[in-house]
Amino acid sequence: MTSLSIRIPFHCFFDKHYFPNTKNIHLKLPRAVTIIESNKFSGKSDLTKSFVVSSKIQTPWGTTYKQGVSHKVHLLVSEFKSLTEPIDRVKRLLYYGEMLAPFDESARLPENRVKGCTTQVWVDARIDKNGKVRFRADSDSEISKGFCSCLIWVMDGADPKEVVGVTAEELVELNVGVHGKVQSRVNTWQNVLISMRNKTDALVEERQVHQLRPPRFSSLLFSSDEI
């Protein structure tokens, strides 16, 4: 069968601004293949012989958090649901783990450790000057790095209300595992998500307390002659 070599982004909805390690790969596809570049695809159409290279091919390159957390959760779930073989999901996570930004050694603190994970996972968070939550994460497990990479793409730069509004139920389709390890990896998704939400809650509370504090003034001393 003759094939056509094309170059497409392997991960179409990761923003290169946050994930500079995003790569491209070459796929060899049959010449008869039709790639659908629409955000909507109906299985009832006449394009029964068309081939869609996972849901990623249907999303625009350079998607950012401006599209909203719930929309990005939908994209992420759709992508993993399109990978029917467990091993393919694991491979996808390994790939995304490679794109995770470097984590400062100074941030590997006990308070940044994610509880409940079988591997070591760290999550750090802050609120920027625009009131958006910024996340960093790392793990000694390549698969856990993939989890962190996906969740950071979903929630980094989002409004705090959006972050705390994400539920574990929304990520239930992201079950990734082979050889009986599905449950432990589901727990990793949930534990990292819980950590990100808890840190966001704490940051918001700290910010509110700081805003309620009266402004500090320099010590004012008056002599009796000045009164």
ZADREN-337187 format. One record per residue: residue in three letters; x, y, z of N, C-alpha, C in turn. Coordinates in nm, 4 decimals. Atoms other than C-alpha are relative to their C-alpha. Layout:
REM residues N
ATOM residu     n.px     n.py     n.pz    ca.px    ca.py    ca.pz     c.px     c.py     c.pz
ATOM    Ala        X        Y        Z        X        Y        Z        X        Y        Z
...
//
This chain:
REM residues 227
ATOM residu     n.px     n.py     n.pz    ca.px    ca.py    ca.pz     c.px     c.py     c.pz
ATOM    Met   0.0857  -0.1198   0.0000   0.0000   0.0000   0.0000   0.0887   0.1240   0.0000
ATOM    Thr  -0.0766  -0.1242   0.0025   0.1363   0.3383  -0.0925  -0.0388   0.0855   0.1188
ATOM    Ser   0.0286  -0.0820  -0.1171   0.1616   0.5837   0.1890   0.0479   0.1415  -0.0225
ATOM    Leu  -0.0337  -0.1412   0.0087   0.1867   0.9541   0.2361   0.0560   0.0434   0.1341
ATOM    Ser  -0.0618  -0.0453  -0.1243   0.4261   1.0927   0.4952  -0.0402   0.1438   0.0255
ATOM    Ile   0.0409  -0.1357  -0.0357   0.2800   1.3958   0.6694   0.0547   0.0332   0.1377
ATOM    Arg  -0.0525  -0.0450  -0.1282   0.3961   1.6017   0.9614  -0.1108   0.0729   0.0744
ATOM    Ile   0.1049  -0.0621  -0.0802   0.1464   1.6840   1.2328   0.0476   0.0094   0.1438
ATOM    Pro  -0.0345  -0.0064  -0.1409   0.1751   1.7936   1.5956  -0.0522  -0.1251   0.0702
ATOM    Phe   0.0444   0.1193  -0.0729   0.1641   1.4798   1.8113  -0.0946   0.0386   0.1108
ATOM    His   0.0908  -0.0473  -0.1039  -0.0014   1.6824   2.0842  -0.0501   0.1367  -0.0411
ATOM    Cys   0.0475  -0.1226   0.0621  -0.2193   1.9449   1.9258  -0.0518   0.1031   0.0980
ATOM    Phe   0.0577  -0.1015  -0.0851  -0.3658   2.1086   2.2311   0.0874   0.0364   0.1188
ATOM    Phe  -0.0914  -0.0499  -0.1024  -0.0605   2.1571   2.4517   0.0573   0.1325  -0.0475
ATOM    Asp  -0.0492  -0.1325   0.0353   0.0416   2.5220   2.4542   0.1517   0.0025   0.0125
ATOM    Lys  -0.1462  -0.0030  -0.0029   0.4080   2.5630   2.3625   0.0532   0.1030   0.0984
ATOM    His  -0.0448  -0.0989  -0.0971   0.4213   2.8609   2.5950   0.0268  -0.0658   0.1342
ATOM    Tyr  -0.0155   0.0685  -0.1271   0.3801   2.6284   2.8918   0.0786  -0.1290  -0.0146
ATOM    Phe  -0.0673   0.1271   0.0228   0.5245   2.3122   2.7353   0.0941   0.0138  -0.1190
ATOM    Pro  -0.0914  -0.0255   0.1118   0.8255   2.4142   2.5249   0.0591  -0.1257  -0.0599
ATOM    Asn  -0.0574   0.1239   0.0511   0.9273   2.0510   2.4821  -0.0929  -0.0732  -0.0956
ATOM    Thr   0.0938   0.0624   0.0921   0.6262   1.9779   2.2588   0.0710  -0.0397  -0.1289
ATOM    Lys  -0.0699   0.0533   0.1165   0.7403   1.7626   1.9677  -0.0959  -0.0243  -0.1161
ATOM    Asn   0.0750   0.0441   0.1167   0.6254   1.6721   1.6186   0.0482  -0.1388  -0.0371
ATOM    Ile  -0.0400   0.1319   0.0467   0.6266   1.3220   1.4753  -0.0474  -0.0166  -0.1433
ATOM    His   0.0412   0.0331   0.1357   0.5932   1.1731   1.1287  -0.0909  -0.1219   0.0048
ATOM    Leu   0.0888   0.1143   0.0128   0.3002   0.9456   1.0559  -0.0110  -0.0352  -0.1473
ATOM    Lys   0.0190   0.0445   0.1379   0.2781   0.7370   0.7398  -0.1420  -0.0528  -0.0124
ATOM    Leu   0.1399   0.0351   0.0148  -0.0827   0.7170   0.6337  -0.0278  -0.0415  -0.1435
ATOM    Pro   0.0394   0.0370   0.1364  -0.2472   0.5495   0.3336  -0.0468   0.1229  -0.0759
ATOM    Arg   0.0409  -0.1158   0.0799  -0.3086   0.7895   0.0463  -0.1511   0.0186   0.0000
ATOM    Ala   0.1457  -0.0104   0.0022  -0.6778   0.7106   0.0675  -0.0553   0.0607   0.1280
ATOM    Val   0.0453  -0.0480  -0.1301  -0.6931   0.8357   0.4231  -0.0436   0.1455  -0.0081
ATOM    Thr   0.0465  -0.1376  -0.0099  -0.8911   1.1499   0.4930   0.0144   0.0437   0.1441
ATOM    Ile  -0.0136  -0.0517  -0.1354  -0.7932   1.3545   0.7958  -0.1024   0.1102   0.0193
ATOM    Ile   0.1056  -0.0961  -0.0269  -1.0818   1.5462   0.9439   0.0545   0.1076   0.0924
ATOM    Glu  -0.0552  -0.1084  -0.0790  -0.9750   1.8872   1.0728  -0.1114   0.0866   0.0569
ATOM    Ser   0.1127  -0.0718  -0.0568  -1.3053   1.9830   1.2253  -0.0089  -0.0288   0.1482
ATOM    Asn   0.0203   0.0220  -0.1421  -1.3927   2.0255   1.5923  -0.1203  -0.0895   0.0253
ATOM    Lys   0.1170   0.0853  -0.0151  -1.7053   1.8210   1.5301   0.0098  -0.1141  -0.0995
ATOM    Phe  -0.0046   0.1163   0.0876  -1.7225   1.4721   1.3900  -0.1225  -0.0857   0.0260
ATOM    Ser   0.1198   0.0821  -0.0132  -2.0402   1.2760   1.3285   0.0241  -0.1363  -0.0601
ATOM    Gly  -0.0200   0.1356   0.0482  -2.0155   0.9009   1.3016  -0.1060  -0.0420  -0.0996
ATOM    Lys   0.1087   0.0359   0.0900  -2.3360   0.9015   1.0991   0.0200   0.0561  -0.1407
ATOM    Ser  -0.0212  -0.0593   0.1314  -2.1848   1.0855   0.8055   0.0433  -0.1063  -0.0995
ATOM    Asp  -0.0424   0.0925   0.1044  -2.0761   0.9299   0.4784   0.1488  -0.0293   0.0064
ATOM    Leu  -0.1444   0.0169  -0.0068  -1.7132   0.9474   0.5854   0.0366  -0.1247   0.0795
ATOM    Thr  -0.0222   0.1230  -0.0759  -1.7161   0.5873   0.7057   0.1402  -0.0533  -0.0183
ATOM    Lys  -0.1345   0.0496   0.0243  -1.3766   0.5211   0.5533   0.1065   0.1013   0.0419
ATOM    Ser  -0.0955  -0.1010  -0.0431  -1.2195   0.8325   0.6951   0.0723  -0.0458   0.1251
ATOM    Phe  -0.0833   0.0394  -0.1123  -0.9476   0.8014   0.9513   0.0348   0.1232   0.0803
ATOM    Val  -0.0316  -0.1121  -0.0867  -0.9091   1.0340   1.2479   0.1131  -0.0411   0.0926
ATOM    Val  -0.1146   0.0320  -0.0841  -0.5711   1.0334   1.4210  -0.0270   0.0535   0.1392
ATOM    Ser   0.0426  -0.0339  -0.1356  -0.7177   1.0485   1.7728  -0.0691   0.1351   0.0011
ATOM    Ser   0.0750  -0.1248  -0.0087  -0.9215   1.3413   1.8972   0.0905   0.1211  -0.0060
ATOM    Lys  -0.0913  -0.1134  -0.0004  -0.6110   1.5587   1.9112   0.0007   0.0717  -0.1341
ATOM    Ile  -0.0104  -0.0591   0.1322  -0.6162   1.6120   1.5364  -0.1151   0.0963  -0.0255
ATOM    Gln   0.1165  -0.0845   0.0204  -0.9522   1.7833   1.5748   0.0052   0.1281   0.0828
ATOM    Thr  -0.0088  -0.1182  -0.0834  -0.8304   2.0509   1.8149   0.1095   0.0917  -0.0514
ATOM    Pro  -0.0964  -0.0946   0.0553  -0.6420   2.3667   1.7185   0.1309   0.0015   0.0752
ATOM    Trp  -0.1323  -0.0115  -0.0611  -0.2720   2.4017   1.7811   0.0059   0.1282   0.0817
ATOM    Gly  -0.0187  -0.1191  -0.0824  -0.1821   2.6390   2.0635  -0.1191   0.0327   0.0868
ATOM    Thr   0.1125  -0.0240  -0.0883  -0.4984   2.5963   2.2711   0.0512   0.0488   0.1347
ATOM    Thr  -0.0431  -0.0510  -0.1292  -0.4668   2.7949   2.5938  -0.1129  -0.0112   0.1002
ATOM    Tyr   0.0987   0.0101  -0.1064  -0.6478   2.8109   2.9242  -0.1186   0.0921  -0.0229
ATOM    Lys   0.1099  -0.0924   0.0259  -0.8657   3.0886   2.7812  -0.1255  -0.0740  -0.0442
ATOM    Gln   0.1169   0.0759   0.0421  -1.0930   2.8151   2.6465  -0.0777  -0.0534   0.1190
ATOM    Gly   0.0701   0.0455  -0.1179  -1.1850   2.7224   3.0025   0.0404  -0.1395   0.0422
ATOM    Val  -0.0421   0.1287  -0.0550  -1.1014   2.4341   3.2317  -0.0929  -0.1124  -0.0421
ATOM    Ser   0.0945   0.1070   0.0325  -1.4197   2.2368   3.1649   0.0153  -0.0461  -0.1443
ATOM    His  -0.0192   0.0362   0.1405  -1.3590   2.2490   2.7898   0.1273  -0.0817  -0.0174
ATOM    Lys  -0.1263   0.0712   0.0122  -1.0017   2.1331   2.8314  -0.0076  -0.1387   0.0631
ATOM    Val   0.0238   0.1331  -0.0572  -1.1110   1.8484   3.0595  -0.0677  -0.0884  -0.1034
ATOM    His   0.0706   0.0752   0.1042  -1.3462   1.7413   2.7813   0.0965  -0.0450  -0.1091
ATOM    Leu  -0.0975   0.0360   0.1027  -1.0621   1.7482   2.5272   0.0916  -0.1119   0.0480
ATOM    Leu  -0.0916   0.0999  -0.0548  -0.8355   1.5468   2.7537  -0.0678  -0.1358   0.0109
ATOM    Val   0.0750   0.1250  -0.0120  -1.1010   1.2857   2.8280  -0.0254  -0.0601  -0.1376
ATOM    Ser   0.0257   0.0488   0.1355  -1.1887   1.2603   2.4583   0.1240  -0.0638  -0.0597
ATOM    Glu  -0.1236   0.0554   0.0549  -0.8269   1.2012   2.3698   0.0280  -0.1384   0.0556
ATOM    Phe  -0.0318   0.1294  -0.0593  -0.7773   0.9184   2.6167  -0.1058  -0.1054  -0.0313
ATOM    Lys   0.1036   0.0953   0.0388  -1.1114   0.7596   2.5302   0.0234  -0.0517  -0.1405
ATOM    Ser  -0.0265   0.0430   0.1372  -0.9950   0.7439   2.1695   0.1088  -0.1064  -0.0062
ATOM    Leu  -0.1057   0.1012  -0.0065  -0.7061   0.5195   2.2785  -0.0572  -0.1230   0.0689
ATOM    Thr   0.0709   0.1152  -0.0556  -0.8769   0.1840   2.3249   0.0915  -0.0995   0.0689
ATOM    Glu  -0.0934   0.0943  -0.0608  -0.5653  -0.0141   2.4161   0.0680   0.0639   0.1213
ATOM    Pro  -0.0636  -0.0556  -0.1205  -0.4368   0.0377   2.7741   0.1459   0.0383  -0.0204
ATOM    Ile  -0.1416  -0.0284   0.0199  -0.0758   0.0233   2.6600   0.0198   0.1297  -0.0772
ATOM    Asp  -0.0099  -0.1250   0.0755  -0.1410   0.3102   2.4178  -0.0204   0.1203   0.0917
ATOM    Arg   0.0208  -0.1082  -0.0963  -0.2693   0.5221   2.7050   0.1252   0.0228   0.0837
ATOM    Val  -0.1235  -0.0113  -0.0774   0.0420   0.4469   2.9047   0.1081   0.0696  -0.0823
ATOM    Lys  -0.1000  -0.0625   0.0876   0.2622   0.5396   2.6087  -0.0274   0.1490  -0.0160
ATOM    Arg   0.0341  -0.1417   0.0144   0.0727   0.8667   2.5696   0.0418   0.0781   0.1247
ATOM    Leu  -0.0408  -0.0658  -0.1237   0.1328   0.9499   2.9351   0.1512   0.0168   0.0071
ATOM    Leu  -0.1460  -0.0082  -0.0001   0.5019   0.8722   2.9001   0.0470   0.1139  -0.0895
ATOM    Tyr  -0.0355  -0.1083   0.0923   0.5176   1.1092   2.6057  -0.0237   0.1356   0.0652
ATOM    Tyr   0.0317  -0.1276  -0.0626   0.3445   1.3880   2.7961   0.0914   0.0283   0.1183
ATOM    Gly  -0.0923  -0.0183  -0.1108   0.5707   1.3282   3.0938   0.1306   0.0634  -0.0437
ATOM    Glu  -0.1235  -0.0584   0.0529   0.8672   1.4205   2.8738  -0.0126   0.1505  -0.0201
ATOM    Met   0.0213  -0.1420   0.0270   0.7109   1.7622   2.8113  -0.0148   0.0828   0.1266
ATOM    Leu   0.0175  -0.0735  -0.1251   0.6767   1.8522   3.1794   0.1195   0.0915   0.0248
ATOM    Ala  -0.1064  -0.0980  -0.0236   0.8734   2.1654   3.2610   0.0844  -0.0405   0.1203
ATOM    Pro  -0.0878   0.0336  -0.1130   1.1741   2.1273   3.4946  -0.0544   0.0545   0.1316
ATOM    Phe   0.0493  -0.0347  -0.1334   1.0926   2.1415   3.8658   0.1191   0.0398   0.0866
ATOM    Asp  -0.1101  -0.0474  -0.0831   1.3121   2.3448   4.0978   0.0236  -0.0931   0.1184
ATOM    Glu  -0.0363   0.0863  -0.1117   1.4979   2.1383   4.3534  -0.0469   0.0606   0.1317
ATOM    Ser   0.0413  -0.0682  -0.1231   1.4075   2.3989   4.6154  -0.1478  -0.0195   0.0317
ATOM    Ala   0.1438   0.0204  -0.0201   1.0381   2.3147   4.5678  -0.0337  -0.1426   0.0429
ATOM    Arg   0.0242   0.1379  -0.0447   1.0813   1.9488   4.6649  -0.0092  -0.0030   0.1525
ATOM    Leu   0.0204  -0.0131  -0.1435   0.9495   2.0211   5.0107  -0.1067  -0.0974   0.0479
ATOM    Pro   0.1025   0.0913  -0.0534   0.7445   1.7945   5.2409  -0.1420   0.0506  -0.0223
ATOM    Glu   0.1346  -0.0551   0.0177   0.4482   2.0318   5.2130  -0.0472  -0.0049  -0.1447
ATOM    Asn   0.0379   0.0116   0.1412   0.4549   1.9909   4.8350  -0.0178  -0.1441  -0.0452
ATOM    Arg   0.0192   0.1406   0.0347   0.4430   1.6117   4.8440  -0.1488  -0.0322  -0.0087
ATOM    Val   0.1395   0.0416   0.0174   0.1176   1.4626   4.7164  -0.0235  -0.1256   0.0825
ATOM    Lys   0.0280   0.1125  -0.0884  -0.0308   1.2303   4.9752  -0.0779  -0.1090  -0.0736
ATOM    Gly   0.0772   0.1117   0.0524  -0.1589   0.8850   4.8874   0.0529  -0.0631  -0.1264
ATOM    Cys  -0.0568   0.0564   0.1230   0.0583   0.8202   4.5812   0.1057  -0.1049   0.0336
ATOM    Thr  -0.1003   0.1042  -0.0206   0.2695   0.5067   4.5555   0.1381   0.0479  -0.0426
ATOM    Thr  -0.1268  -0.0601   0.0416   0.5403   0.7185   4.3901   0.0119   0.1383   0.0628
ATOM    Gln  -0.0191  -0.1353  -0.0516   0.6874   1.0509   4.4932  -0.0480   0.1018  -0.1035
ATOM    Val   0.0543  -0.1036   0.0876   0.4916   1.3396   4.3442  -0.0002   0.1316   0.0773
ATOM    Trp  -0.0005  -0.1330  -0.0608   0.5367   1.7094   4.4165  -0.0853   0.0937  -0.0845
ATOM    Val   0.0801  -0.1025   0.0676   0.2948   1.9905   4.3321   0.0218   0.1326   0.0718
ATOM    Asp  -0.0183  -0.1349  -0.0540   0.3685   2.3596   4.3825  -0.0975   0.0925  -0.0714
ATOM    Ala   0.0992  -0.0904   0.0590   0.1199   2.6409   4.3235   0.0203   0.1416   0.0518
ATOM    Arg  -0.0022  -0.1406  -0.0389   0.1004   3.0183   4.3337  -0.1088   0.0725  -0.0779
ATOM    Ile   0.0947  -0.0848   0.0720  -0.1409   3.2924   4.2303   0.0773   0.1182  -0.0572
ATOM    Asp  -0.0766  -0.1067   0.0632   0.0019   3.5381   3.9794  -0.0681   0.1357   0.0182
ATOM    Lys   0.0502  -0.1362  -0.0182  -0.0569   3.9127   3.9591  -0.1376   0.0211  -0.0618
ATOM    Asn   0.1319  -0.0095   0.0626  -0.3659   3.8539   3.7432  -0.1051  -0.0832   0.0718
ATOM    Gly   0.0943   0.0799  -0.0767  -0.5259   3.6309   4.0034  -0.0209  -0.1402  -0.0532
ATOM    Lys   0.0095   0.1341   0.0567  -0.4676   3.3111   3.8056   0.0938  -0.0951   0.0739
ATOM    Val  -0.0799   0.0997  -0.0703  -0.3329   2.9896   3.9541   0.1044  -0.0580  -0.0943
ATOM    Arg  -0.1085   0.0571   0.0791   0.0048   2.8699   3.8266   0.0556  -0.1212   0.0737
ATOM    Phe  -0.0434   0.1257  -0.0604   0.1184   2.5133   3.8880   0.1330  -0.0463  -0.0572
ATOM    Arg  -0.1171   0.0764   0.0417   0.4428   2.3196   3.8730  -0.0098  -0.1360   0.0675
ATOM    Ala   0.0075   0.1334  -0.0593   0.4817   1.9492   3.9376   0.1145  -0.0866  -0.0501
ATOM    Asp  -0.1033   0.0949   0.0402   0.7241   1.6600   3.9218  -0.0237  -0.1309   0.0734
ATOM    Ser   0.0115   0.1312  -0.0626   0.7538   1.2926   4.0099   0.1224  -0.0827  -0.0346
ATOM    Asp  -0.1087   0.0921   0.0328   1.0115   1.0172   4.0257  -0.0496  -0.1133  -0.0888
ATOM    Ser   0.0597   0.0977   0.0912   0.7744   0.8119   3.8085  -0.0335   0.0688  -0.1317
ATOM    Glu   0.0262  -0.0602   0.1307   0.7565   0.8814   3.4354  -0.1490   0.0058  -0.0305
ATOM    Ile   0.1444   0.0000   0.0243   0.3892   0.7851   3.4218  -0.0679   0.1078   0.0834
ATOM    Ser   0.0570  -0.1050  -0.0845   0.3049   1.0106   3.7154   0.0321   0.1382  -0.0550
ATOM    Lys  -0.0322  -0.1261   0.0666   0.4863   1.2897   3.5328  -0.1009   0.0296  -0.1104
ATOM    Gly   0.1004  -0.0173   0.1045   0.2438   1.2316   3.2477  -0.1319   0.0481   0.0561
ATOM    Phe   0.1217  -0.0460  -0.0663  -0.0514   1.2680   3.4840   0.0115   0.1488   0.0331
ATOM    Cys  -0.0211  -0.1391  -0.0401   0.0930   1.5923   3.6190  -0.0014   0.0929  -0.1207
ATOM    Ser  -0.0066  -0.0815   0.1209   0.1617   1.7240   3.2702  -0.1394   0.0289  -0.0544
ATOM    Cys   0.1369  -0.0177   0.0509  -0.1987   1.6685   3.1624  -0.0810   0.0928   0.0897
ATOM    Leu   0.0790  -0.0812  -0.0921  -0.3503   1.8213   3.4757   0.0485   0.1444   0.0028
ATOM    Ile  -0.0510  -0.1368   0.0062  -0.1213   2.1226   3.4579  -0.0511   0.0688  -0.1257
ATOM    Trp   0.0540  -0.0606   0.1221  -0.2283   2.1784   3.0982  -0.1451   0.0429   0.0202
ATOM    Val   0.1413  -0.0301  -0.0227  -0.5909   2.1707   3.2131  -0.0174   0.1229   0.0893
ATOM    Met   0.0307  -0.0986  -0.1041  -0.5590   2.4026   3.5133   0.1001   0.1134   0.0162
ATOM    Asp  -0.0974  -0.1077  -0.0151  -0.2442   2.6136   3.4864  -0.0484   0.1269  -0.0686
ATOM    Gly   0.0451  -0.1263   0.0557  -0.3393   2.9776   3.4352  -0.1497   0.0215   0.0093
ATOM    Ala   0.1455  -0.0112  -0.0116  -0.7038   2.9213   3.5255  -0.0391   0.0814   0.1227
ATOM    Asp   0.0545  -0.0684  -0.1161  -0.9232   3.1106   3.7682  -0.0120  -0.0996   0.1150
ATOM    Pro   0.0098   0.0920  -0.1134  -0.9180   2.9595   4.1206  -0.1338  -0.0725   0.0095
ATOM    Lys   0.1316   0.0641  -0.0076  -1.2922   2.8919   4.1053  -0.0108  -0.1165  -0.0975
ATOM    Glu   0.0019   0.1085   0.0976  -1.2422   2.6809   3.7941   0.0795  -0.1197   0.0500
ATOM    Val  -0.0855   0.1082  -0.0488  -0.9638   2.4806   3.9565  -0.0713  -0.0819   0.1072
ATOM    Val   0.0654   0.0724  -0.1096  -1.1567   2.3939   4.2733  -0.1296  -0.0653  -0.0460
ATOM    Gly   0.1236   0.0584   0.0513  -1.4597   2.3111   4.0598   0.0179  -0.1294  -0.0758
ATOM    Val  -0.0253   0.1250   0.0717  -1.2920   2.0193   3.8810  -0.0168  -0.1172   0.0961
ATOM    Thr   0.0255   0.1158  -0.0855  -1.4120   1.6872   4.0235   0.0672  -0.1248  -0.0549
ATOM    Ala  -0.0606   0.1266   0.0408  -1.2615   1.3407   4.0179  -0.0895  -0.0738  -0.0988
ATOM    Glu   0.0939   0.0671   0.0899  -1.5761   1.2192   3.8421   0.0206   0.0434  -0.1449
ATOM    Glu  -0.0232  -0.0487   0.1359  -1.4902   1.4347   3.5417   0.1185  -0.0699  -0.0649
ATOM    Leu  -0.1203   0.0646   0.0518  -1.1620   1.2463   3.5074  -0.0095  -0.1516   0.0040
ATOM    Val   0.0146   0.1441  -0.0167  -1.3051   0.8977   3.5527   0.0388  -0.0765  -0.1258
ATOM    Glu  -0.0342   0.0672   0.1255  -1.2461   0.8169   3.1852   0.1505  -0.0049  -0.0247
ATOM    Leu  -0.1445  -0.0023   0.0189  -0.8746   0.8775   3.2285   0.0673  -0.1162   0.0706
ATOM    Asn  -0.0591   0.1174  -0.0639  -0.8208   0.5327   3.3754   0.1080  -0.0567  -0.0907
ATOM    Val  -0.1147   0.0442   0.0789  -0.4777   0.4315   3.2581   0.0751  -0.1050   0.0789
ATOM    Gly  -0.0774   0.1012  -0.0692  -0.3061   0.1087   3.3467   0.0040  -0.1310  -0.0750
ATOM    Val  -0.0126   0.1335   0.0566  -0.1908  -0.2352   3.2447   0.0404  -0.0946   0.1114
ATOM    His  -0.0403   0.1036  -0.0940  -0.1391  -0.5612   3.4301  -0.0494   0.0285   0.1422
ATOM    Gly   0.0598  -0.0162  -0.1315  -0.3753  -0.4787   3.7151   0.0355   0.1284   0.0725
ATOM    Lys  -0.0425  -0.1230  -0.0659  -0.2349  -0.1337   3.7869  -0.0954   0.1158  -0.0250
ATOM    Val   0.0939  -0.1069   0.0329  -0.5416   0.0594   3.6768  -0.0360   0.0813   0.1235
ATOM    Gln   0.0485  -0.0708  -0.1178  -0.6625   0.1430   4.0283   0.1048   0.0925   0.0593
ATOM    Ser  -0.1044  -0.0854  -0.0572  -0.3282   0.2764   4.1506   0.0190   0.1260  -0.0831
ATOM    Arg  -0.0176  -0.1174   0.0854  -0.3105   0.5082   3.8510  -0.1225   0.0901   0.0026
ATOM    Val   0.1183  -0.0827  -0.0227  -0.6688   0.6227   3.8977   0.0204   0.0814   0.1269
ATOM    Asn  -0.0274  -0.0704  -0.1247  -0.5653   0.7102   4.2521   0.0983   0.1142  -0.0210
ATOM    Thr  -0.0964  -0.1066   0.0271  -0.2731   0.9102   4.1165  -0.0687   0.1209  -0.0605
ATOM    Trp   0.0777  -0.1101   0.0578  -0.5055   1.1187   3.8980  -0.0712   0.0765   0.1114
ATOM    Gln   0.0832  -0.0623  -0.1024  -0.7308   1.1828   4.1961   0.0835   0.0717   0.1049
ATOM    Asn  -0.0826  -0.0603  -0.1045  -0.4555   1.2523   4.4484   0.0677   0.1283  -0.0468
ATOM    Val  -0.0615  -0.1218   0.0538  -0.2772   1.5024   4.2245  -0.1055   0.1092  -0.0146
ATOM    Leu   0.1089  -0.0968   0.0139  -0.6092   1.6717   4.1482  -0.0380   0.0585   0.1357
ATOM    Ile   0.0360  -0.0467  -0.1340  -0.6982   1.6909   4.5188   0.1060   0.0951   0.0539
ATOM    Ser  -0.1086  -0.0868  -0.0459  -0.3570   1.8386   4.5960  -0.0067   0.1366  -0.0673
ATOM    Met   0.0082  -0.1266   0.0734  -0.3982   2.1038   4.3265  -0.1177   0.0838   0.0493
ATOM    Arg   0.1166  -0.0735  -0.0511  -0.7438   2.1959   4.4540   0.0253   0.0532   0.1402
ATOM    Asn  -0.0266  -0.0425  -0.1376  -0.6329   2.2076   4.8189   0.0973   0.1169   0.0043
ATOM    Lys  -0.0960  -0.1096   0.0032  -0.3363   2.4274   4.7373  -0.0655   0.1283  -0.0502
ATOM    Thr   0.0709  -0.1177   0.0510  -0.5621   2.6595   4.5405  -0.0878   0.0606   0.1078
ATOM    Asp   0.0833  -0.0482  -0.1108  -0.8060   2.6837   4.8320   0.0839   0.0758   0.1022
ATOM    Ala  -0.0870  -0.0627  -0.0997  -0.5197   2.7649   5.0691   0.0529   0.1344  -0.0491
ATOM    Leu  -0.0502  -0.1251   0.0566  -0.3810   3.0310   4.8354  -0.1074   0.1082  -0.0007
ATOM    Val   0.1106  -0.0960   0.0025  -0.7212   3.1970   4.7976  -0.0279   0.0521   0.1405
ATOM    Glu   0.0249  -0.0405  -0.1386  -0.7750   3.1985   5.1737   0.1106   0.0934   0.0497
ATOM    Glu  -0.1129  -0.0844  -0.0407  -0.4276   3.3413   5.2330  -0.0083   0.1379  -0.0642
ATOM    Arg   0.0118  -0.1278   0.0709  -0.4891   3.6085   4.9733  -0.1096   0.0865   0.0605
ATOM    Gln   0.1101  -0.0744  -0.0599  -0.8207   3.7073   5.1302   0.0390   0.0575   0.1351
ATOM    Val  -0.0464  -0.0483  -0.1304  -0.6634   3.7339   5.4752   0.0944   0.1176  -0.0178
ATOM    His  -0.0962  -0.1078   0.0261  -0.3851   3.9483   5.3332  -0.0714   0.1280  -0.0419
ATOM    Gln   0.0729  -0.1179   0.0463  -0.6357   4.1806   5.1656  -0.0772   0.0674   0.1128
ATOM    Leu   0.0758  -0.0550  -0.1122  -0.8257   4.2259   5.4947   0.0886   0.0679   0.1034
ATOM    Arg  -0.0909  -0.0620  -0.0955  -0.5166   4.3312   5.6866   0.0086   0.1500  -0.0255
ATOM    Pro  -0.0150  -0.1457   0.0187  -0.4914   4.7057   5.7499   0.1380   0.0311  -0.0544
ATOM    Pro  -0.1314  -0.0352   0.0556  -0.2102   4.8758   5.5604   0.0973   0.0399   0.1094
ATOM    Arg  -0.1030  -0.0342  -0.0973   0.1153   4.9159   5.7439   0.0524   0.1415  -0.0260
ATOM    Phe  -0.0542  -0.1349   0.0110   0.2345   5.2676   5.8173   0.1294   0.0074   0.0794
ATOM    Ser  -0.1222  -0.0222  -0.0759   0.5707   5.3867   5.9318  -0.0362   0.0551   0.1368
ATOM    Ser   0.0251  -0.0473  -0.1356   0.5887   5.4579   6.3010  -0.0002   0.1525   0.0023
ATOM    Leu   0.0135  -0.1455  -0.0067   0.4674   5.8121   6.3630   0.0194   0.0457   0.1436
ATOM    Leu  -0.0282  -0.0507  -0.1338   0.6131   5.9872   6.6649  -0.0170   0.1515   0.0006
ATOM    Phe   0.0236  -0.1435  -0.0111   0.4954   6.3293   6.7708   0.0488   0.0473   0.1365
ATOM    Ser  -0.0378  -0.0613  -0.1279   0.6456   6.5491   7.0339  -0.1141   0.0887   0.0469
ATOM    Ser   0.1066  -0.0847  -0.0530   0.4280   6.7614   7.2573  -0.0054   0.1341  -0.0711
ATOM    Asp  -0.0026  -0.1287   0.0704   0.5395   7.0684   7.0613  -0.0683  -0.0076  -0.1356
ATOM    Glu   0.0573   0.0152   0.1340   0.4057   6.9214   6.7357  -0.1511  -0.0208   0.0046
ATOM    Ile   0.1436   0.0255  -0.0126   0.0588   6.8479   6.8704  -0.0738   0.1314   0.0214
//
